[in-house]
Amino acid sequence: MKHILILLAMVAALTACGHRASDGNAQQFAVDSIGLDREDSTTCIKISVDWPTSGNKALQDSIRQYICEELAVKPYEEGKPEAKIYDDGKSAIEATSKENYEFMQTRKEEANSEGWGQGMQFSLYINILKMDESDTYVTYLSKNEGFMGGAHGYALATGQTFRKSDGKRIGYSTEYNQETESFEIKNQTLFADTKSPKLAALIKEGVRSYFTDFDEDVSSDERLKDILNGVDDVNNIPLPSDAPCFTKEGLSFCYQQYEIAPYAVGLISFTIPYAEIRPFLTADAQDLIK
């Protein structure tokens, strides 16, 4: 079973490949791999994006909007900022680099005035790349990581699947509810029933497999619960705050740092084969794996 973290490394290796098109795909979806590096003694910013250049216009527009939304994400701020939609990828990453560089310079000045941060290099690495493609869908992977001061850095990894025919996003969005201290699922187009006990059972075993692959003994539900955080019932582990995405191996799940486990555990990720997950998908989602 391959984890999404392995796919991250595979995708990152493709950033130097330049213009790429899908082999034998009638819609001829293609992207241009563009990047920007900016580094000095105090700050390092590196951004890589697979910007759609041809194919179904609705699909291109949908993916470009997604890329701009991901570029607008600021892990150092609460809430989801409004994204500016750019017509070309170069302008998008240049604006993102400039905005974040200015923030990090201000942050460094504040840190130094408070007596810390001397000699530290703040960093930001953003990769928004095409992870997978079939005749029916395109999946993107967005990875945002860096260091803005504090005890350690941060890392976010999310995926998004788009229906090729019209660019529709197959997945869901979430909003954090302060009162219930949980994520509420919105715009759900992936699962037929998010409360299905059988789906919950698959998720539990997927989470267990993540630890098993690293030789962690979680054979019992009690041990699995001990290693997780904020999970009262391992038979009802919540869906990830970011929707699972479609890959050749199956539906890939990824939980963010601290979401259901301590920071040291990393990004809990696993893949459920389509043969197992298919009965729990919506009609739109099932159509992607015919």
C-alpha positions in Angstrom: 0.0 0.0 0.0 1.6 3.3 -1.1 1.1 6.4 1.0 0.5 9.9 -0.3 3.9 10.9 1.2 5.6 8.6 -1.2 3.6 10.2 -4.0 4.8 13.6 -2.8 8.4 12.6 -3.5 7.5 11.2 -6.9 5.7 14.3 -7.9 8.4 16.6 -6.7 10.9 14.8 -8.9 8.8 15.8 -11.9 9.1 19.6 -11.4 12.0 19.9 -13.8 10.2 18.2 -16.7 8.7 21.3 -18.2 5.7 21.0 -20.6 3.8 17.7 -20.1 0.8 16.3 -21.7 -1.3 13.2 -20.9 -0.3 10.2 -23.2 -3.1 9.2 -25.5 -5.7 11.3 -23.8 -8.4 12.6 -26.2 -8.8 15.9 -24.3 -5.1 16.6 -24.5 -4.8 18.1 -21.1 -1.4 19.6 -20.7 0.5 21.7 -18.1 3.6 23.8 -18.0 5.8 23.4 -14.9 6.9 26.8 -13.7 8.8 27.8 -10.6 10.4 30.6 -8.7 13.3 30.6 -6.2 14.1 33.6 -3.9 16.7 33.2 -1.2 19.0 35.4 0.9 20.6 35.0 4.3 17.2 35.5 6.2 14.6 34.1 3.8 14.1 31.2 1.4 11.0 30.9 -0.8 10.6 28.2 -3.5 7.4 27.7 -5.5 6.6 25.1 -8.1 3.3 24.9 -10.0 1.9 22.8 -12.8 -0.2 25.5 -14.7 -2.8 24.2 -17.2 -2.0 25.3 -20.7 -4.4 23.3 -23.0 -7.4 21.0 -23.0 -11.0 21.4 -21.8 -11.5 25.1 -20.9 -13.8 24.3 -18.0 -11.2 22.0 -16.6 -8.4 24.4 -17.1 -10.4 27.2 -15.4 -11.3 25.1 -12.5 -7.7 23.9 -11.9 -6.3 27.4 -12.3 -8.7 28.7 -9.7 -7.7 25.9 -7.3 -4.0 26.7 -7.8 -4.7 30.4 -7.0 -6.6 29.4 -3.9 -3.8 27.2 -2.7 -1.2 29.9 -3.3 -3.3 32.2 -1.2 -3.2 29.9 1.8 -1.2 31.3 4.7 -0.5 28.7 7.5 0.6 31.5 9.8 -2.9 33.1 9.7 -6.3 31.8 10.8 -9.1 31.4 8.3 -9.1 31.0 4.6 -8.1 34.2 2.7 -9.9 35.3 -0.5 -7.9 34.3 -3.5 -7.0 36.5 -6.5 -7.5 34.5 -9.7 -4.6 35.1 -12.1 -4.6 34.6 -15.9 -1.1 33.1 -15.9 0.9 31.1 -13.5 4.0 33.2 -13.6 2.1 36.3 -12.3 0.4 34.1 -9.7 3.7 32.8 -8.2 5.5 36.1 -8.4 2.7 37.8 -6.4 2.7 35.0 -3.9 6.5 35.2 -3.5 6.4 38.9 -3.0 3.6 38.9 -0.4 5.2 36.1 1.7 8.7 37.6 1.5 7.4 40.9 2.8 5.6 39.1 5.7 8.7 37.1 6.6 10.9 40.1 6.6 8.5 41.8 9.0 8.3 38.7 11.1 12.1 38.5 11.3 12.3 42.2 12.4 9.8 41.6 15.1 11.7 38.5 16.3 15.0 40.3 16.4 13.5 43.2 18.3 12.2 40.7 20.9 15.7 39.1 21.2 15.3 35.9 19.2 15.6 34.7 15.6 19.1 35.9 15.0 20.8 33.6 12.5 17.5 31.8 11.6 16.4 31.5 8.0 12.7 31.6 7.6 11.4 29.4 4.7 8.4 28.7 2.5 8.1 25.8 0.0 5.0 25.5 -2.1 4.4 22.7 -4.6 1.1 22.5 -6.5 1.6 19.7 -9.0 -0.4 17.3 -11.1 -0.2 14.0 -9.2 -2.3 11.7 -11.3 -4.5 11.6 -14.4 -6.9 9.2 -16.1 -9.4 9.4 -19.0 -12.0 10.7 -16.5 -10.1 12.8 -13.9 -7.1 14.9 -13.0 -5.7 14.9 -9.4 -3.5 17.7 -8.1 -1.4 17.6 -4.9 -0.6 20.8 -3.0 2.2 20.8 -0.4 3.0 23.8 1.7 5.8 23.7 4.3 8.2 25.9 5.9 9.5 27.6 9.0 8.3 30.9 10.5 9.9 30.7 13.9 8.9 28.7 16.9 9.9 25.2 18.0 9.6 23.5 14.6 8.4 24.0 11.1 5.0 23.1 9.6 3.8 21.0 6.7 0.5 20.7 4.9 -0.4 18.2 2.2 -3.7 18.2 0.4 -5.1 16.7 -2.8 -8.0 17.7 -5.1 -9.6 15.6 -7.9 -11.3 17.3 -10.9 -13.7 15.7 -13.3 -12.3 16.0 -16.8 -15.5 16.6 -18.6 -16.4 19.9 -16.8 -13.8 20.6 -14.1 -16.1 19.7 -11.2 -14.3 19.1 -8.0 -15.0 15.7 -6.6 -14.5 15.9 -2.8 -15.7 18.3 -0.1 -14.6 21.4 1.8 -14.7 21.9 5.5 -15.2 24.7 8.0 -13.9 24.5 11.6 -16.7 24.9 14.2 -15.3 26.6 17.3 -18.2 25.5 19.5 -17.9 21.8 18.7 -14.2 21.9 18.1 -14.6 19.9 14.9 -14.6 20.3 11.1 -18.0 20.5 9.4 -18.2 19.0 5.9 -19.5 21.3 3.1 -20.1 20.8 -0.6 -19.9 17.1 -0.4 -19.6 15.3 -3.7 -17.5 12.3 -2.7 -19.2 10.0 -0.2 -22.8 8.8 -0.5 -23.0 8.6 3.3 -20.3 10.1 5.5 -21.8 8.5 8.6 -21.7 4.9 7.3 -20.2 2.5 9.9 -18.7 0.4 7.1 -16.9 3.4 5.7 -15.7 4.2 9.3 -14.3 0.7 9.5 -12.3 1.2 6.4 -10.9 4.4 7.7 -9.9 2.8 11.0 -8.0 0.1 9.3 -6.4 2.6 7.0 -5.2 4.6 9.9 -3.9 1.4 11.5 -2.0 0.5 8.4 -0.1 3.8 8.5 1.4 2.9 11.8 1.9 -0.8 10.9 4.0 0.2 7.9 6.3 1.9 10.4 6.5 -1.1 12.6 4.3 0.4 15.3 2.2 -2.1 17.2 -1.4 -1.0 16.9 -2.9 -4.4 16.6 -5.5 -3.7 19.3 -8.0 -0.9 19.1 -6.9 0.2 22.6 -3.4 0.7 21.5 -4.5 2.6 18.4 -6.6 4.9 20.5 -3.6 5.5 22.8 -1.5 6.7 19.9 -4.1 9.1 18.5 -5.2 12.5 19.9 -8.7 13.7 20.2 -10.3 10.5 19.0 -12.8 9.2 21.6 -13.8 6.2 19.5 -11.5 4.5 16.9 -14.6 3.1 15.3 -15.7 6.6 14.4 -12.5 8.4 13.3 -13.5 11.6 11.5 -12.9 12.1 7.8 -9.8 14.2 7.1 -10.3 18.0 7.0 -9.1 17.8 3.4 -11.0 15.5 1.0 -9.3 12.3 -0.1 -8.3 12.2 -3.7 -8.2 9.8 -6.6 -5.0 8.0 -7.6 -4.2 5.0 -9.7 -3.8 2.9 -6.6 -7.1 4.0 -5.0 -8.6 6.7 -2.9 -5.8 8.5 -0.9 -6.5 9.9 2.5 -4.2 12.3 4.4 -4.6 13.9 7.8 -2.8 17.1 8.6 -0.4 17.7 11.5 -2.2 17.5 14.9 -5.5 16.6 13.3 -5.8 13.2 14.9 -2.3 12.6 16.2 0.7 14.3 17.8 3.1 16.3 15.6 5.8 13.6 15.8 3.5 11.1 14.1 3.6 13.1 10.9 0.9 13.3 8.2 -1.2 10.1 8.7 -1.9 8.8 5.2 -3.1 5.7 3.5 -4.8 4.5 0.3 -8.0 2.4 0.1 -8.3 0.4 -3.1 -11.3 1.2 -5.3 -12.7 -2.3 -5.0 -13.2 -1.6 -1.3 -14.2 2.1 -1.3 -16.4 2.1 -4.4 -19.7 1.1 -2.7 -19.4 4.2 -0.4 -18.9 6.8 -3.2 -21.5 9.1 -4.9 -22.6 8.4 -8.5 -20.3 11.2 -9.7 -17.3 9.7 -7.8 -18.0 6.2 -9.1 -18.1 7.5 -12.6 -14.5 8.5 -12.3 -13.3 4.9 -11.8 -15.4 3.1 -14.5 
